[in-house]
Amino acid sequence: MGSDRPMGEERRTDAQLLAAARTDADAFHAIYQRYAQRTFVFFERRTHNREASFELTAETFARAWLSRRTFRDLAGGSVGPWLFAIARRVLIASVEKHRLEFEARERLGVLSKREPVEAEPEPGWLDDLSDAMESLPPSQRQAVQLRVVHELSYQQLAASLGCSQTAARIRVSRGLSALRNVMGGEAR
């Protein structure tokens, strides 16, 4: 089991490995080996969804990799608290994303609170939606496309649009509201 690890790796602290990971991907792999299973279990206990837990684990390690240079050892050589803080933020972001997507689908009439819609869409609905999208002001159209179609987070959306997250949220909200009105949905 230890044969594919570099000599002495078992003796290095997490913090030493993470410091080495700034220039050595194998050192980060050692951190992954130490924490991947625990991180997966953390997510699986909370989501009860194996596939989602794999995705959330991958997202956690991707974020850890991207922020490895900013790590500060505040736990006596362990990256556990830092890594699980990232995992908690990933989980919260995932829950928020799914809540917002559910609400957006509900507002657009794509999903009912009571039961899922099983009906086939009317012919031409996609053309109607395209026309409705084209009727939006360019800033709202771009915001809705990036948020709903490309599934960007509001943080990513704000960066793409060059505005604050609040402004990005307002553009998406106004765009969705205008789409509802154009498509004949009820205004809230």
Secondary structure as a PSIPRED ss2 file (coil, helix, strand):
# PSIPRED VFORMAT (PSIPRED V4.0)

   1 M C   1.000  0.000  0.000
   2 G H   0.000  1.000  0.000
   3 S H   0.000  1.000  0.000
   4 D H   0.000  1.000  0.000
   5 R C   1.000  0.000  0.000
   6 P C   1.000  0.000  0.000
   7 M C   1.000  0.000  0.000
   8 G C   1.000  0.000  0.000
   9 E H   0.000  1.000  0.000
  10 E H   0.000  1.000  0.000
  11 R H   0.000  1.000  0.000
  12 R C   1.000  0.000  0.000
  13 T C   1.000  0.000  0.000
  14 D H   0.000  1.000  0.000
  15 A H   0.000  1.000  0.000
  16 Q H   0.000  1.000  0.000
  17 L H   0.000  1.000  0.000
  18 L H   0.000  1.000  0.000
  19 A H   0.000  1.000  0.000
  20 A H   0.000  1.000  0.000
  21 A C   1.000  0.000  0.000
  22 R C   1.000  0.000  0.000
  23 T C   1.000  0.000  0.000
  24 D C   1.000  0.000  0.000
  25 A H   0.000  1.000  0.000
  26 D H   0.000  1.000  0.000
  27 A H   0.000  1.000  0.000
  28 F H   0.000  1.000  0.000
  29 H H   0.000  1.000  0.000
  30 A H   0.000  1.000  0.000
  31 I H   0.000  1.000  0.000
  32 Y H   0.000  1.000  0.000
  33 Q H   0.000  1.000  0.000
  34 R H   0.000  1.000  0.000
  35 Y H   0.000  1.000  0.000
  36 A H   0.000  1.000  0.000
  37 Q H   0.000  1.000  0.000
  38 R H   0.000  1.000  0.000
  39 T H   0.000  1.000  0.000
  40 F H   0.000  1.000  0.000
  41 V H   0.000  1.000  0.000
  42 F H   0.000  1.000  0.000
  43 F H   0.000  1.000  0.000
  44 E H   0.000  1.000  0.000
  45 R H   0.000  1.000  0.000
  46 R H   0.000  1.000  0.000
  47 T H   0.000  1.000  0.000
  48 H C   1.000  0.000  0.000
  49 N C   1.000  0.000  0.000
  50 R H   0.000  1.000  0.000
  51 E H   0.000  1.000  0.000
  52 A H   0.000  1.000  0.000
  53 S H   0.000  1.000  0.000
  54 F H   0.000  1.000  0.000
  55 E H   0.000  1.000  0.000
  56 L H   0.000  1.000  0.000
  57 T H   0.000  1.000  0.000
  58 A H   0.000  1.000  0.000
  59 E H   0.000  1.000  0.000
  60 T H   0.000  1.000  0.000
  61 F H   0.000  1.000  0.000
  62 A H   0.000  1.000  0.000
  63 R H   0.000  1.000  0.000
  64 A H   0.000  1.000  0.000
  65 W H   0.000  1.000  0.000
  66 L H   0.000  1.000  0.000
  67 S C   1.000  0.000  0.000
  68 R H   0.000  1.000  0.000
  69 R H   0.000  1.000  0.000
  70 T H   0.000  1.000  0.000
  71 F C   1.000  0.000  0.000
  72 R C   1.000  0.000  0.000
  73 D C   1.000  0.000  0.000
  74 L C   1.000  0.000  0.000
  75 A C   1.000  0.000  0.000
  76 G C   1.000  0.000  0.000
  77 G C   1.000  0.000  0.000
  78 S C   1.000  0.000  0.000
  79 V C   1.000  0.000  0.000
  80 G H   0.000  1.000  0.000
  81 P H   0.000  1.000  0.000
  82 W H   0.000  1.000  0.000
  83 L H   0.000  1.000  0.000
  84 F H   0.000  1.000  0.000
  85 A H   0.000  1.000  0.000
  86 I H   0.000  1.000  0.000
  87 A H   0.000  1.000  0.000
  88 R H   0.000  1.000  0.000
  89 R H   0.000  1.000  0.000
  90 V H   0.000  1.000  0.000
  91 L H   0.000  1.000  0.000
  92 I H   0.000  1.000  0.000
  93 A H   0.000  1.000  0.000
  94 S H   0.000  1.000  0.000
  95 V H   0.000  1.000  0.000
  96 E H   0.000  1.000  0.000
  97 K H   0.000  1.000  0.000
  98 H H   0.000  1.000  0.000
  99 R H   0.000  1.000  0.000
 100 L H   0.000  1.000  0.000
 101 E H   0.000  1.000  0.000
 102 F H   0.000  1.000  0.000
 103 E H   0.000  1.000  0.000
 104 A H   0.000  1.000  0.000
 105 R H   0.000  1.000  0.000
 106 E H   0.000  1.000  0.000
 107 R H   0.000  1.000  0.000
 108 L C   1.000  0.000  0.000
 109 G C   1.000  0.000  0.000
 110 V C   1.000  0.000  0.000
 111 L C   1.000  0.000  0.000
 112 S C   1.000  0.000  0.000
 113 K C   1.000  0.000  0.000
 114 R C   1.000  0.000  0.000
 115 E C   1.000  0.000  0.000
 116 P C   1.000  0.000  0.000
 117 V C   1.000  0.000  0.000
 118 E C   1.000  0.000  0.000
 119 A C   1.000  0.000  0.000
 120 E C   1.000  0.000  0.000
 121 P C   1.000  0.000  0.000
 122 E C   1.000  0.000  0.000
 123 P C   1.000  0.000  0.000
 124 G C   1.000  0.000  0.000
 125 W H   0.000  1.000  0.000
 126 L H   0.000  1.000  0.000
 127 D H   0.000  1.000  0.000
 128 D H   0.000  1.000  0.000
 129 L H   0.000  1.000  0.000
 130 S H   0.000  1.000  0.000
 131 D H   0.000  1.000  0.000
 132 A H   0.000  1.000  0.000
 133 M H   0.000  1.000  0.000
 134 E H   0.000  1.000  0.000
 135 S H   0.000  1.000  0.000
 136 L C   1.000  0.000  0.000
 137 P C   1.000  0.000  0.000
 138 P H   0.000  1.000  0.000
 139 S H   0.000  1.000  0.000
 140 Q H   0.000  1.000  0.000
 141 R H   0.000  1.000  0.000
 142 Q H   0.000  1.000  0.000
 143 A H   0.000  1.000  0.000
 144 V H   0.000  1.000  0.000
 145 Q H   0.000  1.000  0.000
 146 L H   0.000  1.000  0.000
 147 R H   0.000  1.000  0.000
 148 V H   0.000  1.000  0.000
 149 V H   0.000  1.000  0.000
 150 H C   1.000  0.000  0.000
 151 E C   1.000  0.000  0.000
 152 L C   1.000  0.000  0.000
 153 S C   1.000  0.000  0.000
 154 Y H   0.000  1.000  0.000
 155 Q H   0.000  1.000  0.000
 156 Q H   0.000  1.000  0.000
 157 L H   0.000  1.000  0.000
 158 A H   0.000  1.000  0.000
 159 A H   0.000  1.000  0.000
 160 S H   0.000  1.000  0.000
 161 L H   0.000  1.000  0.000
 162 G C   1.000  0.000  0.000
 163 C C   1.000  0.000  0.000
 164 S C   1.000  0.000  0.000
 165 Q H   0.000  1.000  0.000
 166 T H   0.000  1.000  0.000
 167 A H   0.000  1.000  0.000
 168 A H   0.000  1.000  0.000
 169 R H   0.000  1.000  0.000
 170 I H   0.000  1.000  0.000
 171 R H   0.000  1.000  0.000
 172 V H   0.000  1.000  0.000
 173 S H   0.000  1.000  0.000
 174 R H   0.000  1.000  0.000
 175 G H   0.000  1.000  0.000
 176 L H   0.000  1.000  0.000
 177 S H   0.000  1.000  0.000
 178 A H   0.000  1.000  0.000
 179 L H   0.000  1.000  0.000
 180 R H   0.000  1.000  0.000
 181 N H   0.000  1.000  0.000
 182 V H   0.000  1.000  0.000
 183 M C   1.000  0.000  0.000
 184 G C   1.000  0.000  0.000
 185 G C   1.000  0.000  0.000
 186 E C   1.000  0.000  0.000
 187 A C   1.000  0.000  0.000
 188 R C   1.000  0.000  0.000
